[in-house]
């Protein structure tokens, strides 16, 4: 289907007018309802991080005595930030896969042919992942508290974790949306997921960088996931300091701006090729 360039150009000039906000809200509701109606797509991203947190606590409980390991009451406290990051990375691919499916079945082209803001199409679709990322973050805290989880930062830290999870969901979701728009294939989008899994494990999500050496330590040092996870972790094991809040929230927020820009750029390229 051919997309009329004049419509795309005219709509693209509108940014934050009331109609754009309304369109984004409508797309957001559609994405959130779609997630709620398909629990089978999102349940694994809750179960597996909790499983890894439980397994890690049982297997590496004494690792907290290793030289270089941060002072922490239990490995469970240390593992919470990694569990949230893992769950959000898993769950954020769902929205991008749904976007690729919209492209495959023609619904995406119908949206582009309508007087709809291009940004609202991207951000609206990612809104479901953002809501889910916030819910995941709060859910992991609620589930693990009865098992001995201790959060030194209190309520402020929990709010910081939820906000960080929300921005991380947007950042990852927009990155995967870039892949979805560029390929128009749900299979290709799902196929990119192992790269996120590798990025997670080449970070300090499960062990502190102070205990690493060689190429693994170098990769963890350069991995932005390491730094945002460490900010989230500091909220749990040290307290709600300004430094921890900035690292936990600002890093995924900046990443989300960059990845949303990439997704919009990918959309412009798709329009130009239509």
For each residue, the residues with C-beta under 8 A, 3 or more apart:
1: 106 109 113 274
2: 274
3: 7 8 109 112 113 271 274
4: 7 8 113
5: 8 9 271
6: 9 10
7: 3 4 10 11 113 115
8: 3 4 5 11 12 112 118 271
9: 5 6 12 13
10: 6 7 13 14
11: 7 8 14 115 116 117 118
12: 8 9 118 268
13: 9 10
14: 10 11 17 19 20 117
15: 20 117 119
16: 20 21
17: 14 20 21
18: 21 22
19: 14 22 23 117
20: 14 15 16 17 23 24 117 119 120
21: 16 17 18 24 25
22: 18 19 25 26
23: 19 20 26 27 116 117 120 124
24: 20 21 27 28 117 119 120 123 124 127
25: 21 22 28 29 124
26: 22 23 29 30 120 124
27: 23 24 30 31 120 121 123 124 125 127
28: 24 25 31 32 123 124 127 128
29: 25 26 32 33
30: 26 27 33 34 124
31: 27 28 34 35 95 98 124 125 126 127 128 129
32: 28 29 35 36 127 128 131
33: 29 30 36 37
34: 30 31 37 38 98 128
35: 31 32 38 41 42 94 95 128 129 131 132
36: 32 33 39
37: 33 34
38: 34 35 41 42
39: 36 42 43
40: 43
41: 35 38 94
42: 35 38 39 45 46 91 94 132
43: 39 40 46 47
44: 47 48 90
45: 42 48 49 87 88 90 91 94 136
46: 42 43 49 50 87 91 136 139
47: 43 44 50 51
48: 44 45 51 52 86 87 90
49: 45 46 52 53 83 84 86 87 90 140
50: 46 47 53 54 83 140 143 144
51: 47 48 54 55
52: 48 49 55 56 79 82 83 86 206
53: 49 50 56 57 76 79 80 82 83 140 144
54: 50 51 57 58
55: 51 52 58 59
56: 52 53 59 60 75 79 206
57: 53 54 60 61 74 75 76 79
58: 54 55 61
59: 55 56
60: 56 57 63 75
61: 57 58 64 74 75
62: 65
63: 60 66 69 75 207
64: 61 69 72 74 75 78
65: 62 69
66: 63 69 211
67: 211
68: 208 210 211
69: 63 64 65 66 72 78 208 210 211
70: 78 208 210 233 237
71: 237
72: 64 69 75 77 78 237
73: 77 150 237
74: 57 61 64 77 78 148 150
75: 56 57 60 61 63 64 72 78 79
76: 53 57 79 80 144 147 148 149
77: 72 73 74 80 149 150 151 236 237
78: 64 69 70 72 74 75 81 82 208 233 236 237
79: 52 53 56 57 75 76 82 83 206
80: 53 76 77 83 84 140 141 144 149 151 161 232 233 236
81: 78 84 85 161 205 229 230 232 233 235 236
82: 52 53 78 79 85 86 205 206 229 233
83: 49 50 52 53 79 80 86 87 140 144
84: 49 80 81 87 88 136 137 140 161 164 165 232
85: 81 82 88 89 168 200 203 205 225 228 229 232
86: 48 49 52 82 83 89 90 200 205
87: 45 46 48 49 83 84 90 91 136 137 140
88: 45 84 85 91 92 133 136 137 165 168 169 172
89: 85 86 92 93 168 172 196 197 199 200
90: 44 45 48 49 86 87 93
91: 42 45 46 87 88 94 129 132 133 136 169
92: 88 89 95 96 129 133 168 169 172 173 176
93: 89 90 96 97 172 173 176 189 190 193 196
94: 35 41 42 45 91 97 98 128 129 132
95: 31 35 92 98 99 125 126 128 129 173 176 177
96: 92 93 99 100 125 129 173 176 177 179 180 189
97: 93 94 100 101 176 180 186 189 190
98: 31 34 94 95 101 102 125 128
99: 95 96 102 103 108 125 177 180 181 189
100: 96 97 103 104 180 183 184 185 186 188 189
101: 97 98 104 105 186
102: 98 99 105 107 108 111 125
103: 99 100 107 108 109 180 181 184
104: 100 101 184 185 186
105: 101 102
106: 1 109 110
107: 102 103 110 111
108: 99 102 103 111 112 121
109: 1 3 103 106 112 113
110: 106 107 113 114
111: 102 107 108 114 116 121
112: 3 8 108 109 116 118 121 271 274
113: 1 3 4 7 109 110
114: 110 111
115: 7 11
116: 11 23 111 112 120 121
117: 11 14 15 19 20 23 24 120 121
118: 8 11 12 112 121 122 264 267 268 271
119: 15 20 24 122 123 260 264
120: 20 23 24 26 27 116 117 123 124
121: 27 108 111 112 116 117 118 124 125 267
122: 118 119 125 126 174 177 260 263 264 267
123: 24 27 28 119 120 126 127 260
124: 23 24 25 26 27 28 30 31 120 121 127
125: 27 31 95 96 98 99 102 121 122 128 173 177
126: 31 95 122 123 129 130 169 170 173 174 177 260
127: 24 27 28 31 32 123 124 130 131
128: 28 31 32 34 35 94 95 98 125 131 132
129: 31 35 91 92 94 95 96 126 132 133 169 170 172 173
130: 126 127 133 134 166 169 170 173
131: 32 35 127 128 134 135 166
132: 35 42 91 94 128 129 135 136 169
133: 88 91 92 129 130 136 137 165 166 168 169 170
134: 130 131 137 138 162 163 165 166 169
135: 131 132 138 139
136: 45 46 84 87 88 91 132 133 139 140 165
137: 84 87 88 133 134 140 141 161 162 164 165 166
138: 134 135 141 142 158 161 162
139: 46 135 136 142 143
140: 49 50 53 80 83 84 87 136 137 143 144
141: 80 137 138 144 145 149 151 158 161
142: 138 139 145
143: 50 139 140 146 147
144: 50 53 76 80 83 140 141 147 148 149
145: 141 142 149
146: 143
147: 76 143 144
148: 74 76 144
149: 76 77 80 141 144 145
150: 73 74 77 236
151: 77 80 141 154 157 158 235 236
152: 157 235 236 237 238 239
153: 156 157 158 160 235 236 238 239 240 244
154: 151 157 158 240
155: 158 159
156: 153 159 160 235 240 245
157: 151 152 153 154 160 161 235 236 239 240 244
158: 138 141 151 153 154 155 161 162
159: 155 156 162 163
160: 153 156 157 163 164 232 235 240 244 245 248 249
161: 80 81 84 137 138 141 157 158 164 165 232 235 236 248
162: 134 137 138 158 159 165 166
163: 134 159 160 166 167 248 249
164: 84 137 160 161 167 168 228 231 232 248 249 252
165: 84 88 133 134 136 137 161 162 168 169
166: 130 131 133 134 137 162 163 169 170
167: 163 164 170 171 249 252 253 255 256
168: 85 88 89 92 133 164 165 171 172 228 252 255 256
169: 88 91 92 126 129 130 132 133 134 165 166 172 173
170: 126 129 130 133 166 167 173 174 252 256 259 260
171: 167 168 174 175 252 255 256 258 259
172: 88 89 92 93 129 168 169 175 176 196 259
173: 92 93 95 96 125 126 129 130 169 170 176 177
174: 122 126 170 171 177 178 256 259 260 262 263
175: 171 172 178 179 259 262 263
176: 92 93 95 96 97 172 173 179 180 189 192 193
177: 95 96 99 122 125 126 173 174 180 181 263 266
178: 174 175 181 182 259 262 263 265 266
179: 96 175 176 182 183 188 189 192
180: 96 97 99 100 103 176 177 183 184 185 186 189
181: 99 103 177 178 184 263 266 267 270
182: 178 179 266 269 270
183: 100 179 180 188 189
184: 100 103 104 180 181 270
185: 100 104 180 188 189
186: 97 100 101 104 180 189 190
187: 190 191
188: 100 179 183 185 191 192
189: 93 96 97 99 100 176 179 180 183 185 186 192 193
190: 93 97 186 187 193
191: 187 188 194
192: 176 179 188 189 195 196
193: 93 176 189 190 196 197
194: 191 197 198
195: 192 198 199
196: 89 93 172 192 193 199 200
197: 89 193 194 200 201
198: 194 195 201 202
199: 89 195 196 202 203 223 225
200: 85 86 89 196 197 203 205 225
201: 197 198 205 206
202: 198 199 216 219 220 223
203: 85 199 200 220 223 225 226 229
204: 207 208 209 212 220 223 226 229 230
205: 81 82 85 86 200 201 225 226 229
206: 52 56 79 82 201
207: 63 204 211 212
208: 68 69 70 78 204 211 212
209: 204 212 217 220 221 226 230
210: 68 69 70
211: 66 67 68 69 207 208
212: 204 207 208 209 216 217 220
213: 216 217
214: 217 218
215: 218 219
216: 202 212 213 219 220
217: 209 212 213 214 220 221
218: 214 215 221 222
219: 202 215 216 222 223
220: 202 203 204 209 212 216 217 223 226
221: 209 217 218 226
222: 218 219
223: 199 202 203 204 219 220 226 227
224: 227 228 251 255
225: 85 199 200 203 205 228 229
226: 203 204 205 209 220 221 223 229 230
227: 223 224 230 231 247 251
228: 85 164 168 224 225 231 232 247 248 251 252
229: 81 82 85 203 204 205 225 226 232 233
230: 81 204 209 226 227 233 234 247
231: 164 227 228 234 235 243 244 245 246 247 248 249 251
232: 80 81 84 85 160 161 164 228 229 235 236 244 248
233: 70 78 80 81 82 229 230 236 237
234: 230 231 237 238 239 241 243 244 247 248
235: 81 151 152 153 156 157 160 161 231 232 238 239 240 244 245 248
236: 77 78 80 81 150 151 152 153 157 161 232 233
237: 70 71 72 73 77 78 152 233 234
238: 152 153 234 235 241 244
239: 152 153 157 234 235 244
240: 153 154 156 157 160 235 244 245
241: 234 238 244 245
242: 245 246
243: 231 234 246 247
244: 153 157 160 231 232 234 235 238 239 240 241 247 248
245: 156 160 231 235 240 241 242 248 249
246: 231 242 243 249 250
247: 227 228 230 231 234 243 244 250 251
248: 160 161 163 164 228 231 232 234 235 244 245 251 252
249: 160 163 164 167 231 245 246 252 253
250: 246 247 253 254
251: 224 227 228 231 247 248 254 255
252: 164 167 168 170 171 228 248 249 255 256
253: 167 249 250 256 257
254: 250 251 257 258
255: 167 168 171 224 251 252 258 259
256: 167 168 170 171 174 252 253 259 260
257: 253 254 260 261
258: 171 254 255 261 262
259: 170 171 172 174 175 178 255 256 262 263
260: 119 122 123 126 170 174 256 257 263 264
261: 257 258 264 265
262: 174 175 178 258 259 265 266
263: 122 174 175 177 178 181 259 260 266 267
264: 118 119 122 260 261 267 268
265: 178 261 262 268 269
266: 177 178 181 182 262 263 269 270
267: 118 121 122 181 263 264 270 271
268: 12 118 264 265 271 272
269: 182 265 266 272 273
270: 181 182 184 266 267 273 274
271: 3 5 8 112 118 267 268 274
272: 268 269
273: 269 270
274: 1 2 3 112 270 271
